[in-house]
Amino acid sequence: MSTGLVTTGYTNMAGSANISYPIISKTIVALVGGFGSGKTEVSVNLAKYLAATQQSPVTIADLDLVNPYFRSREAVAEMEAMGIRVIAPRGGQFFADLPILMPEIKGAIEKTDGTLILDVGGDAQGTRALGSLAEVFGPDQYEMWMVLNSRRPQTSDLTGCLNTMKRVEASSQLSFTGLVSNSHMIDETDNEVIVEGYRLAGAVSRETGLPLAFVSAKRSVLETIDTGVFECPILPLTRSMLKPWERKETGVDDQSNNQRT
């Protein structure tokens, strides 16, 4: 498997004294977030980071049954070029909303080789899909991280974050083990948005006792911030999730065209 160290740029950023990257000790990482949280972008970037920096295999499974645009399956070609195994609908099922790959995902959980990332929609459908697999998880096998975006209504304050997390835990039948601060406004994200989100995530961490696994933000914005203000690891992001019209405007091939045939 190609490590991708040169093409991803992690080597350069890792040389910065202010950057501490996430350390994954469990075999399964479930990233859960509601619409607009950015958890799919985080999931894809985490998969690419791990593929670029570790020797063991990386697998990502698409359990987002809600969002019609930003799904990890949209970046299949990009990830597979890095040696990442992608579990997602193919061919005519590319845009399917049914959990047609549950047996394959269950098998990946039971026989994890390397690291398995689960990209889970935070609404009822997505978390119920995760709940249907809850009995397969070993108690010390997984991390389940809540991806928080302070610029979304449901997670804009401490009460909203706590209520959202309680709903997810009840539906998924699994408990959160950590938090990810991913506050953003897509292309309008600036330093203030990122730091504001980090402070809210810190408040949630203190209230729940859950650790802040990392802060994630666009690499270009992070480069303008004194990252020493973050007392946790950092995951720089490069956008892989583009809307169909953005792909046309930027000249990026629509990955779904290759999946429908």
C-alpha positions in Angstrom: 0.0 0.0 0.0 1.3 3.4 -0.9 1.9 5.6 2.1 1.0 8.8 0.3 3.4 10.8 2.5 4.6 13.0 -0.3 1.3 13.8 -1.9 -0.7 14.5 1.3 1.8 16.9 2.8 1.6 15.4 6.3 5.3 15.1 6.5 5.7 18.9 6.2 3.1 19.7 8.7 4.3 17.1 11.1 7.6 19.0 11.3 5.9 22.0 12.9 6.5 22.2 16.6 2.9 23.4 17.1 1.2 20.4 15.4 0.3 17.3 17.4 -1.6 14.8 15.2 -4.3 12.5 16.5 -3.2 9.1 17.8 -5.6 6.2 17.2 -5.3 3.3 19.6 -8.5 1.5 18.9 -9.3 -0.6 15.8 -12.6 1.1 15.1 -13.4 4.8 15.1 -17.1 5.8 14.6 -17.5 9.5 13.7 -21.0 10.8 14.3 -22.5 14.1 13.4 -25.6 15.8 12.2 -26.3 17.5 8.9 -23.7 20.3 8.4 -21.3 19.1 11.1 -18.7 18.2 8.6 -18.2 14.7 10.0 -17.9 13.1 6.5 -15.0 15.5 5.6 -13.4 14.6 8.9 -13.9 10.9 8.3 -12.4 11.0 4.8 -9.4 13.2 6.0 -8.8 10.9 9.0 -8.7 7.9 6.7 -6.3 9.6 4.3 -4.1 10.7 7.2 -3.9 7.2 8.6 -3.2 5.7 5.2 -0.4 8.3 4.8 1.3 7.7 8.2 0.8 4.1 9.2 1.6 0.7 7.7 -1.5 -1.2 8.7 -4.6 -1.2 6.4 -7.3 1.5 6.6 -11.0 0.9 5.8 -13.8 3.4 5.7 -17.5 2.4 5.7 -20.2 4.7 4.6 -23.1 4.6 7.1 -24.5 8.0 6.3 -28.0 7.3 5.1 -29.3 10.8 5.3 -27.2 13.4 3.4 -27.7 13.3 -0.4 -24.5 15.2 -1.2 -21.7 14.9 1.3 -21.0 11.2 1.6 -17.7 9.4 2.0 -18.5 7.3 -1.1 -18.1 10.5 -3.2 -14.3 10.3 -2.6 -14.0 6.6 -3.5 -11.4 7.0 -6.3 -9.3 9.4 -4.3 -9.2 7.1 -1.2 -8.7 3.9 -3.2 -5.7 5.5 -4.9 -4.1 5.7 -1.5 -4.8 2.1 -0.7 -7.8 2.7 1.5 -10.6 0.1 1.3 -14.0 1.8 0.9 -17.2 0.0 1.9 -19.9 1.8 0.0 -22.7 1.1 -2.5 -21.4 0.6 -6.1 -22.8 0.6 -9.5 -26.6 1.3 -9.7 -26.7 1.3 -5.9 -24.3 4.3 -5.6 -27.1 6.7 -4.4 -29.0 4.1 -2.4 -30.3 5.1 1.0 -30.9 1.5 2.3 -28.3 -0.2 4.5 -27.5 -2.7 1.7 -24.0 -3.2 2.9 -24.7 -4.1 6.5 -23.3 -7.7 6.2 -20.1 -6.4 4.8 -19.8 -3.7 7.5 -20.6 -6.2 10.2 -17.8 -8.4 8.9 -15.4 -5.6 8.9 -16.2 -4.9 12.5 -15.8 -8.5 13.5 -12.6 -9.0 11.7 -10.9 -5.6 11.8 -7.5 -5.6 10.2 -5.9 -2.3 10.8 -8.2 0.6 11.4 -11.9 0.8 10.5 -13.5 4.3 10.2 -17.3 4.4 10.3 -18.9 7.6 8.8 -22.2 7.7 10.6 -25.1 10.2 9.9 -26.2 11.8 13.2 -29.9 11.7 12.5 -32.3 8.9 13.4 -31.7 6.8 10.3 -27.9 6.9 10.6 -27.7 6.2 14.3 -30.3 3.4 14.1 -28.1 1.8 11.4 -25.2 1.9 13.9 -27.4 0.6 16.6 -28.2 -2.5 14.6 -24.5 -3.3 14.7 -24.0 -2.4 18.4 -23.9 -6.0 19.7 -20.9 -6.7 17.4 -18.7 -4.1 19.0 -16.3 -5.2 21.8 -16.3 -2.9 24.9 -12.7 -1.9 24.4 -12.6 -2.1 20.6 -14.0 1.2 19.5 -14.0 5.0 19.8 -17.2 6.9 19.1 -16.6 10.6 18.6 -19.2 13.3 18.4 -18.3 15.8 15.7 -19.4 19.3 16.9 -19.9 22.3 14.8 -20.9 25.4 16.9 -22.3 27.1 13.8 -25.2 24.5 13.4 -28.4 25.1 15.4 -28.5 21.8 17.2 -25.0 22.1 18.5 -24.6 25.9 18.9 -24.5 25.8 22.7 -23.7 23.4 25.6 -27.3 22.4 26.1 -27.9 21.6 22.4 -24.7 19.5 22.3 -25.6 17.5 25.3 -29.1 16.9 24.2 -27.9 15.8 20.7 -25.4 13.4 22.2 -28.0 11.8 24.5 -30.3 11.2 21.5 -27.5 9.6 19.5 -26.5 7.4 22.4 -30.0 6.2 22.9 -30.5 5.4 19.2 -27.1 3.9 18.5 -27.0 1.9 21.8 -23.4 2.9 22.1 -21.7 5.4 24.3 -19.5 8.3 23.2 -15.8 8.1 24.1 -14.7 11.5 22.8 -15.3 14.7 20.9 -14.1 16.4 17.7 -14.3 20.1 17.3 -15.0 20.9 13.7 -16.7 24.3 13.7 -16.8 25.7 10.2 -18.8 27.8 7.7 -17.3 26.0 4.7 -15.5 28.7 2.6 -16.3 31.4 5.1 -14.5 29.8 8.0 -12.0 32.0 9.8 -9.9 31.9 13.0 -12.8 33.2 15.1 -15.1 30.3 14.0 -12.5 27.7 14.8 -11.5 29.0 18.2 -15.1 29.6 19.2 -15.9 26.0 18.3 -12.9 24.7 20.3 -14.0 26.6 23.4 -17.5 25.1 23.1 -16.1 21.6 22.7 -14.0 22.3 25.7 -17.1 23.1 27.7 -18.8 19.9 26.5 -15.6 18.0 27.5 -15.7 19.4 31.0 -19.4 18.7 31.4 -19.2 15.1 30.1 -15.7 14.1 31.2 -15.1 13.0 27.6 -11.7 13.9 26.0 -11.3 16.2 23.1 -9.8 13.9 20.5 -8.8 16.6 18.1 -9.6 19.9 16.5 -10.1 19.7 12.7 -10.1 22.6 10.3 -9.0 23.5 6.7 -5.3 23.4 6.4 -5.3 26.9 4.8 -7.0 28.4 7.8 -4.9 26.6 10.4 -1.8 28.0 8.8 -3.0 31.5 9.9 -3.6 30.5 13.5 -1.2 30.1 16.4 -2.1 26.4 17.0 -0.5 26.5 20.4 -3.9 27.7 21.7 -5.2 24.2 21.1 -4.5 21.9 24.1 -5.3 18.8 22.0 -4.2 17.1 18.7 -5.0 18.8 15.4 -6.2 17.3 12.1 -5.7 19.6 9.1 -8.4 19.1 6.4 -8.3 19.4 2.6 -11.8 19.4 1.0 -12.8 16.2 -0.6 -16.6 16.6 -0.3 -17.8 18.9 -3.1 -21.4 19.5 -4.2 -22.1 18.3 -7.8 -22.1 21.9 -9.1 -18.8 22.7 -7.3 -17.2 19.7 -9.0 -18.2 21.1 -12.4 -17.1 24.6 -11.5 -13.7 23.4 -10.3 -13.2 20.9 -13.0 -13.1 18.0 -10.5 -14.5 14.8 -12.1 -17.7 13.6 -10.5 -16.7 10.4 -8.8 -20.2 9.1 -9.0 -20.0 8.9 -12.8 -17.5 6.1 -12.3 -19.6 4.3 -9.7 -22.8 4.1 -11.8 -21.4 1.9 -14.5 
